[in-house]
């Protein structure tokens, strides 16, 4: 799966599962603010990631994720690491 496919898949489930307007999903935008995430939403986001991409997410993985770009990079790196194993 290439980067563009991963980003499209992420944006698709953000629009569908978190009901965010597609035009608000901008790489430099703050993920937490745009998605209006609270602690329960983070759990939902983790479940959606794990179900869509097949890897486990640790809570500490989110400490460095601020923007959508950070989020895309995290998922892409994890997907690529999974492929290499």
N, C-alpha and C positions, 0 to 999 in steps of 0.2 A: 504494500500500500504506500503510495507516494504522499508527500507533504500536502499537496492540493486535495487529494482524496480525504486525508485525515481532517483537514480544516473544514471541508464541506460536510463531513459526517458530524463533526463537533457542532458546527453552526446549525445543522439540521436538528440535532437533539436539544440544543439550547432553545431554539425557537419552539419546538414541539413540547418539550418537557417543562421548560421554565417560562414559556410564554413571553419571551423577550422579542421585541421588534427587530427584524433583521438589520435595519439601518443603524441600530444602536451597537451592533457587533462590529467594532472597529479595533484593529490590532493594538493600538495604543491606549484604548479605553480601560478604565479600572473594572476588572471582572466583578468584584464584590459589589460595587456601587450599581453597575448596569443591571446585574442579575438580582440585586437586592437580596443577597444571600444572608441567611442567619445560620445558626449552627445546624439546624435540621436540614436546611437546604444543602449544606455541604455534604451531609450524609447521602442525600438523594443524588448529588452530583457524583460522588464516589461510586455509588451503585451503578449509575448510568455509564460512567467511564469503564468500570469493570465489565459490565455486560456487553458493551459495544466493542471494546478493544481487547478483552481477555487477559488483563493483568491486574494484580492486586495493587491498590493504592494505600500508602501509609499516611496517617494524618500529618506527619512532619514534612511530607512531600509538598504540602501546600504553603509552607512558610515563605518560600521564595516566589510564589506566584502572585503577581499583582495585576498584570494586564492580560488581555486576551492573547497577546503575542507570547507571553510567558507560559500561558496555559497550552497553547498550540505546541510550543517547543517542548514542554514537559511530556505531553502525550506522544508527540512524534518520536522523541528520544526513547521513551519506554517501549513503544511499538517496535522501533528499530532494534533495540536491545533484545527484545523477545524473539525477533526473527533470527538474530545472530546466535542465540543459544541453541 
